[in-house]
């Protein structure tokens, strides 16, 4: 079975406002890459909307989609974070954070009303985003002698490697990235170049 080396994420931040029975739901979507970014965004939103009743959110990180969390922030259990996270799942998105800030309008929405409000807010803010496909890239560093440069450059082109840094001093070195699906074949070809040292980053 072929493994996927692509994933879907959003290209741009977005925000929308959803209203229901006087309550105002401000939904924000952000492309994110790590937990630190998520904490900074949440802190910033909590400062900007310090009078709001709830700051509910869900996120998912990584091409393997294994780093995720949903938070109800004081709303009844599973009425906010879970419906938000459900929209990440149904759109198959990762490297994304959605925060829904609620200003209570005086009328209780009930469990089903809350679930619908948070689900709708998340769905609408995702619709405002440009969804893009990204490749899973592996990073390598190689060290080789100058007389091997032609062989190395030929292989870089052949395997569609993205060179990010290169150094041609007494010993040559090169940093490059390659699609996950092509990485094993590239490693095998590089190992055939005598004396070349390969490091996986």
C-alpha positions as CSV (number, residue, x, y, z in Angstrom):
1,X,0.0,0.0,0.0
2,X,1.4,3.4,-0.9
3,X,1.6,5.9,1.9
4,X,0.5,9.5,1.5
5,X,3.2,12.1,1.4
6,X,0.8,15.1,1.1
7,X,-1.6,16.7,3.5
8,X,-4.2,19.5,3.5
9,X,-3.9,22.7,5.5
10,X,-4.9,26.3,5.2
11,X,-2.9,29.0,3.5
12,X,-4.2,32.1,5.3
13,X,-5.8,33.2,8.6
14,X,-9.5,34.0,8.5
15,X,-12.3,35.2,10.8
16,X,-16.1,35.3,10.8
17,X,-18.9,36.3,13.2
18,X,-21.8,34.0,13.8
19,X,-24.8,35.1,15.9
20,X,-27.4,33.0,17.6
21,X,-30.1,34.2,20.1
22,X,-28.0,37.2,21.1
23,X,-24.8,35.3,21.6
24,X,-22.0,36.3,19.4
25,X,-19.4,33.8,18.2
26,X,-16.2,35.1,16.7
27,X,-14.4,32.3,14.9
28,X,-10.7,32.5,14.0
29,X,-8.6,30.1,11.9
30,X,-4.8,30.1,11.8
31,X,-2.2,28.1,9.9
32,X,0.2,26.8,12.6
33,X,3.2,24.5,12.8
34,X,3.9,24.0,16.5
35,X,2.5,24.2,20.1
36,X,4.4,27.5,20.8
37,X,2.6,29.3,18.0
38,X,-0.7,28.0,19.3
39,X,0.0,29.3,22.9
40,X,1.0,32.7,21.5
41,X,-2.2,33.0,19.4
42,X,-4.4,31.9,22.3
43,X,-2.8,34.4,24.7
44,X,-3.2,37.2,22.2
45,X,-6.9,36.4,21.6
46,X,-7.6,36.2,25.3
47,X,-6.0,39.6,25.8
48,X,-7.9,41.1,22.8
49,X,-11.2,39.5,24.0
50,X,-10.7,39.5,27.8
51,X,-14.4,40.3,28.4
52,X,-15.6,37.3,26.4
53,X,-17.2,34.4,28.3
54,X,-15.4,31.5,26.5
55,X,-12.4,31.0,24.3
56,X,-13.0,27.4,22.9
57,X,-10.6,25.9,20.4
58,X,-9.3,22.8,18.6
59,X,-6.1,22.2,16.7
60,X,-4.3,19.4,14.8
61,X,-0.6,19.3,14.0
62,X,1.7,17.3,11.7
63,X,1.2,15.3,8.5
64,X,0.5,12.2,10.6
65,X,-2.3,14.3,12.4
66,X,-1.4,12.7,15.8
67,X,-0.9,15.9,17.8
68,X,-4.4,17.4,18.5
69,X,-6.5,18.9,21.2
70,X,-10.1,20.1,21.7
71,X,-10.9,22.5,24.6
72,X,-14.4,23.5,25.8
73,X,-13.1,26.4,28.0
74,X,-16.0,26.2,30.5
75,X,-18.8,25.3,28.1
76,X,-20.6,22.0,28.9
77,X,-18.5,19.0,28.1
78,X,-18.1,18.2,24.4
79,X,-20.3,21.1,23.2
80,X,-17.6,23.3,21.9
81,X,-14.1,21.9,21.4
82,X,-15.4,18.6,19.9
83,X,-17.7,20.2,17.3
84,X,-14.8,22.5,16.3
85,X,-12.4,19.5,16.0
86,X,-15.1,17.6,14.0
87,X,-14.8,20.3,11.3
88,X,-11.0,19.8,11.1
89,X,-11.6,16.0,10.7
90,X,-14.4,16.4,8.1
91,X,-12.2,18.7,6.0
92,X,-9.1,16.5,6.6
93,X,-7.1,19.5,7.8
94,X,-3.9,19.6,9.8
95,X,-1.4,22.3,10.9
96,X,-4.5,24.4,11.8
97,X,-5.9,26.1,14.9
98,X,-9.5,27.2,15.2
99,X,-10.6,29.4,18.1
100,X,-14.2,30.4,18.7
101,X,-14.7,33.3,21.1
102,X,-18.2,33.5,22.6
103,X,-19.9,36.6,24.0
104,X,-22.9,35.4,25.9
105,X,-26.1,37.1,24.8
106,X,-28.4,36.3,27.8
107,X,-30.3,33.4,26.3
108,X,-29.2,29.8,27.0
109,X,-28.8,27.8,23.8
110,X,-28.9,24.3,25.4
111,X,-26.5,21.5,24.5
112,X,-27.7,20.9,20.9
113,X,-27.8,24.7,20.3
114,X,-24.2,25.1,21.5
115,X,-23.0,22.2,19.5
116,X,-24.6,23.6,16.4
117,X,-23.2,27.1,17.0
118,X,-19.6,26.0,17.5
119,X,-19.8,23.5,14.6
120,X,-21.3,26.2,12.3
121,X,-18.8,28.8,13.4
122,X,-15.9,26.5,12.6
123,X,-17.4,25.4,9.3
124,X,-17.9,29.0,8.2
125,X,-14.4,30.2,9.1
126,X,-12.9,27.2,7.2
127,X,-14.9,28.2,4.1
128,X,-13.1,31.6,4.3
129,X,-9.7,29.9,4.1
130,X,-7.8,28.8,1.0
131,X,-7.2,25.1,1.5
132,X,-3.8,24.0,0.0
133,X,-2.0,20.7,-0.4
134,X,1.5,20.4,1.0
135,X,4.1,17.7,0.6
136,X,5.8,15.9,3.4
137,X,9.5,16.7,3.0
138,X,12.5,14.9,4.6
139,X,15.7,16.9,5.2
140,X,19.2,15.6,4.7
141,X,22.8,16.9,4.8
142,X,25.5,15.3,2.7
143,X,29.3,15.7,2.8
144,X,31.4,14.8,-0.3
145,X,34.6,15.7,-2.2
146,X,34.7,18.3,-5.0
147,X,35.3,15.6,-7.6
148,X,31.9,14.1,-6.7
149,X,30.1,17.3,-7.3
150,X,28.8,16.5,-10.8
151,X,27.4,13.1,-9.7
152,X,25.7,14.8,-6.7
153,X,24.2,17.6,-8.7
154,X,23.0,15.2,-11.4
155,X,21.2,13.1,-8.7
156,X,19.7,16.2,-7.0
157,X,18.1,17.1,-10.4
158,X,17.0,13.6,-11.2
159,X,15.3,13.1,-7.8
160,X,13.8,16.6,-7.7
161,X,15.6,17.6,-4.5
162,X,15.2,21.1,-3.1
163,X,18.7,22.4,-2.2
164,X,18.5,24.8,0.8
165,X,22.2,25.3,1.5
166,X,25.5,24.4,-0.2
167,X,29.1,24.9,0.6
168,X,32.0,24.1,-1.8
169,X,35.1,24.6,0.4
170,X,37.8,21.9,0.9
171,X,35.0,19.5,1.7
172,X,31.7,20.1,0.0
173,X,28.4,19.9,1.9
174,X,24.8,20.4,1.0
175,X,21.5,20.5,2.8
176,X,18.5,19.5,0.8
177,X,14.8,18.4,1.2
178,X,13.0,15.7,-0.8
179,X,9.5,14.3,-0.9
180,X,8.9,11.5,1.6
181,X,7.8,9.2,-1.2
182,X,11.2,9.6,-3.0
183,X,13.4,9.6,0.0
184,X,14.3,5.9,0.2
185,X,15.3,5.8,-3.5
186,X,17.4,8.9,-3.1
187,X,19.2,7.5,0.0
188,X,20.0,4.3,-1.9
189,X,21.5,6.3,-4.9
190,X,23.5,8.6,-2.6
191,X,25.0,5.6,-0.8
192,X,26.4,4.3,-4.1
193,X,28.6,7.4,-4.4
194,X,31.9,6.3,-2.8
195,X,33.0,8.3,0.3
196,X,29.8,10.4,0.5
197,X,28.5,10.9,4.0
198,X,24.7,11.2,4.5
199,X,22.9,12.6,7.6
200,X,19.2,12.6,8.1
201,X,18.1,15.8,9.9
